[in-house]
């Protein structure tokens, strides 16, 4: 494992379709979160004919670590997936950035010579999960933030007002997300990134899901304009239509040292060039990607003009548009396969999903460099730069 200038590469990645977090209509309403993640791990190992004994660690991100995702769920998931008892596992939590953080930790371990083969994953089952009450936060946090700032919906409203992002602009971005995602979906069952996953139809019949449940090819600006504000009843512009929904889903990546990947005969999909996290004011939660992107590009010794594509997690259209403006991003390079407003945002799984989408975008377009970035609740940002192999 030792050696100078070690590089971490991504050998493969796949995910479940993302289902709606709905107790009557969600396609994964009867599926446990740990089973969704184990399903991804089993498929990743089988698809790559990987000897499980070679896996040094399993790192899984999850934001709502409750019920079946409590008590270091990564260890339970690894065992469910058939990994040997000698393979360790750890669950990490950086809220929405959890599985991107899991990737970062795997990369750091490889670059340090502490590991050669790691499985990274993210999972969330938001069906039946309620947002935490503001009462759980320590009263002394009021010295640096407010209860209103701890509501991501209200921080999105703040950004919309601060940067004068209109309801019409937000709805237009949401429509774009659905249209781009819908353009991919007709062949989604044939794409290697989507793992067919046992599911229940709204009528209660079993089937294999191959597409994301929330993508609406038939939506329109008129339909989006009819939706009421979700957080501020009168002057609000944030609605269910221009926000990411609540979802169930999982995603997984196979990460190795470049040296070990070559020795095992794997053709890497991409190598990781930079990994960064930042903190910002909780009241500006959605702007976390702006300094994270700048820091990642500096670390990789790149500029924005070097990037071929960007995956920017769409927590809210207002937040996404604010980041585009503040970071001076080219909108045409962002989320070319649709974003979280359409695809979904199962918190802990979204970071790994962004990387999978980014890799496929680079390979389909022939681009060389891409970046994934996310905002994180309570004021953080995370970004990752990858280079197509």
C-alpha positions as CSV (number, residue, x, y, z in Angstrom):
1,X,0.0,0.0,0.0
2,X,2.9,2.3,0.5
3,X,4.4,4.6,-2.2
4,X,4.6,8.3,-3.1
5,X,2.1,10.1,-5.3
6,X,-0.6,7.5,-4.9
7,X,-3.8,8.2,-6.8
8,X,-7.4,7.2,-6.1
9,X,-9.5,6.1,-9.0
10,X,-13.2,5.2,-9.4
11,X,-13.6,1.8,-11.0
12,X,-17.4,1.7,-11.1
13,X,-20.6,3.2,-9.8
14,X,-24.3,2.3,-9.7
15,X,-27.5,3.3,-7.9
16,X,-31.0,2.3,-7.3
17,X,-33.7,4.4,-8.9
18,X,-34.9,7.0,-6.5
19,X,-38.4,6.5,-5.2
20,X,-40.8,9.0,-3.6
21,X,-40.8,9.1,0.2
22,X,-44.6,8.4,0.3
23,X,-46.2,5.9,2.6
24,X,-48.9,4.9,0.1
25,X,-47.2,5.6,-3.3
26,X,-43.5,5.4,-2.9
27,X,-42.0,2.4,-4.8
28,X,-39.7,1.6,-1.9
29,X,-42.2,2.1,0.8
30,X,-41.9,-1.6,1.8
31,X,-38.1,-1.8,1.4
32,X,-35.7,-1.3,4.2
33,X,-32.9,1.3,3.8
34,X,-30.2,-1.3,4.7
35,X,-31.5,-3.6,2.0
36,X,-31.4,-0.8,-0.7
37,X,-27.8,-0.2,0.1
38,X,-26.9,-3.9,0.4
39,X,-28.6,-4.4,-3.0
40,X,-26.1,-1.9,-4.5
41,X,-23.1,-3.4,-2.8
42,X,-24.0,-6.9,-4.0
43,X,-24.4,-5.7,-7.6
44,X,-21.2,-3.7,-7.5
45,X,-19.2,-6.7,-6.4
46,X,-20.8,-9.1,-8.8
47,X,-20.7,-6.8,-11.8
48,X,-16.9,-6.3,-11.3
49,X,-16.2,-9.9,-10.4
50,X,-14.5,-8.5,-7.3
51,X,-13.1,-10.8,-4.6
52,X,-14.7,-9.5,-1.4
53,X,-11.7,-10.5,0.6
54,X,-9.8,-7.6,-1.2
55,X,-12.1,-4.9,0.2
56,X,-10.2,-2.9,2.9
57,X,-13.2,-0.9,4.2
58,X,-16.8,0.0,3.5
59,X,-17.7,3.6,4.0
60,X,-21.4,4.6,3.9
61,X,-23.0,8.0,4.2
62,X,-26.4,8.5,5.8
63,X,-27.9,11.7,7.1
64,X,-31.0,10.4,9.1
65,X,-29.3,7.7,11.1
66,X,-32.5,6.3,12.6
67,X,-34.2,2.9,12.8
68,X,-32.4,0.5,10.4
69,X,-29.8,3.1,9.7
70,X,-28.7,3.4,13.3
71,X,-25.9,1.7,15.2
72,X,-23.3,1.9,12.5
73,X,-25.5,0.8,9.7
74,X,-22.6,0.4,7.3
75,X,-21.4,-2.7,9.2
76,X,-24.8,-4.3,9.0
77,X,-25.1,-3.4,5.3
78,X,-21.7,-4.9,4.5
79,X,-22.6,-8.1,6.2
80,X,-26.0,-8.2,4.4
81,X,-24.2,-7.7,1.1
82,X,-22.1,-10.8,1.7
83,X,-18.8,-9.1,2.6
84,X,-16.6,-11.2,4.9
85,X,-16.7,-10.6,8.7
86,X,-13.1,-9.5,8.5
87,X,-14.1,-6.5,6.3
88,X,-14.7,-3.4,8.5
89,X,-17.3,-0.7,7.8
90,X,-18.1,2.8,9.1
91,X,-21.1,5.1,8.7
92,X,-20.4,8.8,8.2
93,X,-22.7,11.8,8.5
94,X,-22.2,15.2,6.8
95,X,-25.9,15.6,6.2
96,X,-26.6,16.0,2.5
97,X,-22.9,15.6,1.7
98,X,-22.6,12.3,3.5
99,X,-21.7,10.0,0.6
100,X,-19.5,12.6,-1.0
101,X,-17.7,12.8,2.4
102,X,-17.5,9.0,2.3
103,X,-15.8,9.2,-1.1
104,X,-13.4,11.8,0.3
105,X,-12.4,9.6,3.2
106,X,-11.8,6.7,0.9
107,X,-9.6,8.8,-1.3
108,X,-7.7,10.2,1.6
109,X,-7.0,6.7,2.9
110,X,-5.8,5.5,-0.5
111,X,-3.6,8.5,-1.0
112,X,-2.1,8.0,2.5
113,X,-1.3,4.4,1.7
114,X,-3.7,3.1,4.3
115,X,-6.0,1.2,1.9
116,X,-6.1,0.0,-1.7
117,X,-9.7,-1.2,-2.3
118,X,-12.8,0.5,-0.7
119,X,-16.5,0.5,-1.3
120,X,-18.2,3.8,-0.9
121,X,-22.0,4.2,-0.7
122,X,-24.8,6.4,0.4
123,X,-28.4,5.6,1.4
124,X,-31.5,7.3,2.8
125,X,-35.0,6.1,3.4
126,X,-37.0,9.3,4.1
127,X,-40.4,7.5,4.0
128,X,-42.0,8.0,7.4
129,X,-39.1,10.2,8.6
130,X,-40.1,13.6,10.0
131,X,-37.7,16.7,10.0
132,X,-36.2,17.2,13.5
133,X,-37.9,19.8,15.7
134,X,-36.0,23.0,16.3
135,X,-36.3,22.2,20.0
136,X,-33.5,19.6,19.6
137,X,-30.9,22.4,18.9
138,X,-29.0,23.7,21.9
139,X,-30.2,27.2,23.0
140,X,-26.7,28.6,22.9
141,X,-26.6,28.1,19.1
142,X,-28.5,31.3,19.0
143,X,-25.2,33.0,19.4
144,X,-24.2,32.1,15.8
145,X,-27.5,31.4,14.1
146,X,-31.3,31.4,14.6
147,X,-34.1,28.8,14.5
148,X,-35.3,30.2,11.2
149,X,-31.8,29.7,9.7
150,X,-31.9,26.1,10.7
151,X,-34.8,25.6,8.3
152,X,-33.3,24.9,4.9
153,X,-36.6,26.1,3.2
154,X,-36.3,29.5,4.9
155,X,-32.7,29.8,4.0
156,X,-33.7,29.2,0.4
157,X,-36.3,32.0,0.7
158,X,-33.6,34.2,2.1
159,X,-31.4,33.6,-0.9
160,X,-34.2,34.2,-3.3
161,X,-34.9,37.6,-1.7
162,X,-31.2,38.5,-1.3
163,X,-30.3,37.8,-4.9
164,X,-33.7,38.8,-6.3
165,X,-34.4,35.3,-7.8
166,X,-38.0,35.4,-9.0
167,X,-40.6,32.6,-8.7
168,X,-40.6,32.5,-12.5
169,X,-36.8,31.9,-12.7
170,X,-37.1,29.1,-10.1
171,X,-39.9,27.4,-11.9
172,X,-38.0,27.6,-15.2
173,X,-35.0,25.9,-13.6
174,X,-37.2,23.2,-12.1
175,X,-38.8,22.6,-15.6
176,X,-35.4,22.3,-17.1
177,X,-34.4,19.7,-14.5
178,X,-37.4,17.5,-15.3
179,X,-37.0,17.9,-19.1
180,X,-33.3,16.9,-19.0
181,X,-34.0,14.0,-16.7
182,X,-36.9,12.8,-18.8
183,X,-34.7,12.8,-21.9
184,X,-32.4,10.2,-20.2
185,X,-35.2,8.1,-18.8
186,X,-36.5,6.3,-21.9
187,X,-33.3,4.3,-21.9
188,X,-32.6,4.4,-18.2
189,X,-33.1,0.7,-17.9
190,X,-30.3,0.1,-20.3
191,X,-27.8,2.5,-18.6
192,X,-25.2,0.8,-16.4
193,X,-25.7,3.4,-13.6
194,X,-29.3,2.4,-12.9
195,X,-29.6,-0.9,-11.0
196,X,-33.0,-2.6,-11.4
197,X,-34.4,-2.8,-7.9
198,X,-37.4,-4.7,-6.5
199,X,-40.2,-2.3,-5.9
200,X,-44.0,-1.9,-5.4
201,X,-46.2,-0.1,-7.8
202,X,-48.7,2.4,-6.5
203,X,-51.3,-0.4,-6.9
204,X,-49.2,-2.7,-4.7
205,X,-47.9,-5.1,-7.3
206,X,-44.2,-6.1,-7.4
207,X,-42.0,-5.0,-10.2
208,X,-38.4,-4.1,-11.0
209,X,-37.9,-0.3,-10.9
210,X,-35.5,1.1,-13.5
211,X,-36.4,4.8,-13.5
212,X,-36.6,7.5,-10.9
213,X,-40.2,7.9,-9.6
214,X,-40.2,11.7,-9.4
215,X,-39.2,12.6,-12.9
216,X,-42.2,14.3,-14.6
217,X,-41.9,14.5,-18.3
218,X,-45.4,16.1,-18.5
219,X,-44.8,19.0,-16.2
220,X,-45.0,22.6,-17.4
221,X,-44.5,26.2,-16.3
222,X,-48.2,26.5,-16.0
223,X,-48.5,23.5,-13.7
224,X,-45.5,24.7,-11.6
225,X,-47.0,28.2,-11.3
226,X,-50.1,26.8,-9.6
227,X,-48.3,25.3,-6.6
228,X,-48.5,27.3,-3.4
229,X,-45.5,28.5,-1.4
230,X,-44.2,25.9,1.0
231,X,-42.5,27.9,3.7
232,X,-43.8,31.5,3.6
233,X,-47.5,31.6,3.0
234,X,-47.9,35.0,1.4
235,X,-44.7,36.3,-0.1
236,X,-42.8,33.0,-0.5
237,X,-41.5,31.7,-3.8
238,X,-40.2,28.3,-2.7
239,X,-42.7,25.6,-3.6
240,X,-42.8,21.8,-3.8
241,X,-42.3,22.1,-7.5
242,X,-39.0,24.1,-7.4
243,X,-37.5,22.2,-4.5
244,X,-36.0,18.8,-4.3
245,X,-38.4,16.2,-3.0
246,X,-38.0,13.7,-0.2
247,X,-36.8,10.3,-1.5
248,X,-35.7,6.8,-0.8
249,X,-32.6,5.3,-2.6
250,X,-29.0,4.2,-2.5
251,X,-25.8,4.5,-4.5
252,X,-22.4,2.9,-4.4
253,X,-18.9,3.4,-5.8
254,X,-15.9,1.1,-6.2
255,X,-12.8,3.0,-5.3
256,X,-9.2,1.8,-5.6
257,X,-5.6,2.9,-5.8
258,X,-4.6,3.3,-9.4
259,X,-1.8,0.8,-8.9
260,X,-4.2,-1.9,-7.5
261,X,-6.8,-1.3,-10.2
262,X,-4.1,-1.9,-12.9
263,X,-2.9,-5.0,-11.1
264,X,-6.4,-6.4,-11.0
265,X,-7.1,-5.6,-14.6
266,X,-9.7,-2.9,-14.1
267,X,-10.1,0.1,-16.4
268,X,-10.8,3.0,-14.1
269,X,-13.6,5.4,-15.1
270,X,-12.1,8.5,-13.4
271,X,-9.5,9.6,-10.9
272,X,-10.2,12.0,-8.1
273,X,-8.3,15.3,-8.4
274,X,-9.5,17.3,-5.4
275,X,-11.7,17.0,-2.3
276,X,-12.8,19.9,-0.3
277,X,-15.2,21.0,2.5
278,X,-16.0,24.5,3.8
279,X,-18.1,26.1,6.5
280,X,-20.3,29.2,6.0
281,X,-23.0,31.0,8.0
282,X,-26.0,28.7,8.6
283,X,-28.3,31.5,7.4
284,X,-26.6,31.2,4.0
285,X,-26.8,27.4,4.0
286,X,-27.4,27.1,0.2
287,X,-24.3,29.1,-0.8
288,X,-21.9,26.4,0.6
289,X,-20.9,25.2,-2.9
290,X,-19.5,28.7,-3.8
291,X,-16.4,28.6,-1.6
292,X,-16.2,24.8,-1.8
293,X,-15.9,25.1,-5.6
294,X,-13.3,27.8,-5.4
295,X,-11.2,25.8,-2.9
296,X,-11.5,22.6,-5.0
297,X,-10.3,24.3,-8.1
298,X,-7.4,25.9,-6.3
299,X,-6.5,22.5,-4.9
300,X,-6.6,20.9,-8.3
301,X,-4.8,23.9,-9.9
302,X,-7.6,24.4,-12.3
303,X,-10.0,27.2,-13.3
304,X,-13.7,27.1,-14.2
305,X,-12.9,27.2,-17.9
306,X,-11.1,23.8,-17.5
307,X,-14.4,22.1,-16.5
308,X,-16.5,20.2,-19.1
309,X,-19.5,19.5,-16.8
310,X,-20.7,20.3,-13.3
311,X,-23.1,18.4,-11.0
312,X,-24.6,20.9,-8.6
313,X,-27.1,19.4,-6.2
314,X,-30.5,21.0,-6.6
315,X,-31.7,21.3,-3.0
316,X,-33.8,24.2,-4.2
317,X,-33.9,26.1,-7.5
318,X,-33.3,29.4,-5.7
319,X,-30.2,27.9,-4.0
320,X,-28.9,26.5,-7.3
321,X,-29.4,29.8,-9.1
322,X,-27.8,31.8,-6.3
323,X,-24.7,29.5,-6.5
324,X,-24.6,29.8,-10.3
325,X,-24.5,33.6,-10.0
326,X,-22.1,33.9,-7.1
327,X,-19.6,31.3,-8.4
328,X,-20.0,32.6,-12.0
329,X,-20.8,29.2,-13.3
330,X,-21.9,28.5,-16.9
331,X,-25.5,27.2,-16.6
332,X,-25.2,25.1,-19.8
333,X,-22.6,23.0,-18.1
334,X,-24.7,22.2,-15.0
335,X,-26.8,19.0,-14.5
336,X,-27.0,18.0,-18.1
337,X,-28.9,14.9,-17.2
338,X,-31.3,16.6,-14.8
339,X,-30.9,17.4,-11.2
340,X,-32.3,16.6,-7.8
341,X,-35.5,18.6,-8.3
342,X,-36.5,15.9,-10.8
343,X,-34.3,12.9,-10.0
344,X,-34.7,13.2,-6.2
345,X,-32.6,13.8,-3.1
346,X,-32.4,10.9,-0.7
347,X,-30.0,12.9,1.5
348,X,-27.2,10.4,2.2
349,X,-27.2,8.9,-1.3
350,X,-27.1,12.1,-3.3
351,X,-23.4,12.7,-3.2
352,X,-22.5,9.3,-4.7
353,X,-25.3,9.9,-7.3
354,X,-23.7,13.2,-8.3
355,X,-20.4,11.4,-8.9
356,X,-22.1,8.7,-11.0
357,X,-24.0,11.2,-13.1
358,X,-20.8,13.2,-13.5
359,X,-18.8,10.3,-14.7
360,X,-21.4,9.3,-17.2
361,X,-21.7,12.8,-18.5
362,X,-17.9,13.0,-19.0
363,X,-17.8,9.7,-20.9
364,X,-20.7,10.5,-23.1
365,X,-19.5,14.0,-24.0
366,X,-15.8,13.2,-24.2
367,X,-15.1,15.8,-21.6
368,X,-12.0,15.5,-19.4
369,X,-12.7,17.3,-16.1
370,X,-15.8,17.6,-14.0
371,X,-16.9,18.9,-10.6
372,X,-19.6,17.9,-8.1
373,X,-20.7,20.2,-5.4
374,X,-23.4,20.3,-2.7
375,X,-24.8,22.6,-0.1
376,X,-25.2,21.2,3.4
377,X,-27.6,22.0,6.2
378,X,-26.4,24.4,9.0
379,X,-23.9,26.0,6.7
380,X,-21.3,23.8,4.9
381,X,-20.3,23.1,1.4
382,X,-18.5,20.2,-0.3
383,X,-16.9,19.7,-3.7
384,X,-15.1,17.1,-5.6
385,X,-13.1,17.3,-8.9
386,X,-12.7,14.3,-11.0
387,X,-10.8,13.6,-14.3
388,X,-12.1,11.1,-16.8
389,X,-9.8,8.1,-17.3
